[in-house]
Amino acid sequence: MQGDVVKCDDSLAEEGDPCALDDQLACAVDAKVLLKCEKRRFVVSTRCSGNRTCKVKDDLVDCR
């Protein structure tokens, strides 16, 4: 084992899930919604319209 660092993957979440950093973004599990951390809970920021879905690539989270 090397180090004692644990890194959680918060790129997918559900509305109401806990989060640590305000303004942190995530995709809803169904990929229809972009979520934003507010007051330690994920809330709906943007609903992806049409054929667009929420996607995570590196540090970028958006509807495309």
N, C-alpha and C positions, 0 to 999 in steps of 0.2 A: 504494500500500500504506500502511496506517495501523497503526503499531505492529509489534512483533515477538512478539505473544502467540499461542501455539498452545494450543488447548483440545481435549482428547480427549474423545470421547463414550464413557464407560464404563458406560452404562446397560444395555447388553447384554454378556454375557460367557459363558464356559464355565467349568465347575469346573476349577480348576487354572491359569486364566489369571492373569497377574501383575496386581497392583493396587498403588496407592501409599499409600492411607490406610486404616489399620485401622478397622473398623466401617463402611466404605463399602458400600452396597448396590447390587445390580444384578439384573436378571432374566436367567435362562438364555435362550439363543437360542430354545429350544423353548417358552418361557413356562410350563413346568411347575414351575419351581424358583426360589425367591428365594435369591440368593447373597450372602455377606458376606465382606468382605476380612479375612483373618486372616494375620498374618505374611507380608504381601505376596503372598498368593495368594487367589483366590476359592474359598470352600468353601460347601457346601450349608448354608443356614440354615433354610429352610422349604420343604417340598414343598406345592405348591398342591393342595388336594383337591377332589373333585367336578368341577363345571363351572368352578371358579375358575381363573384364569390370572394369572401375574405381569404386572403393568402398571406403567409409569412415567408419572407425570404431574407435570410441574414437578420438584420435589425429592422427591416422594413415590414410594416403591417398595414395592408390597405385592401380596398375592394378593387378587383381588376378582372 
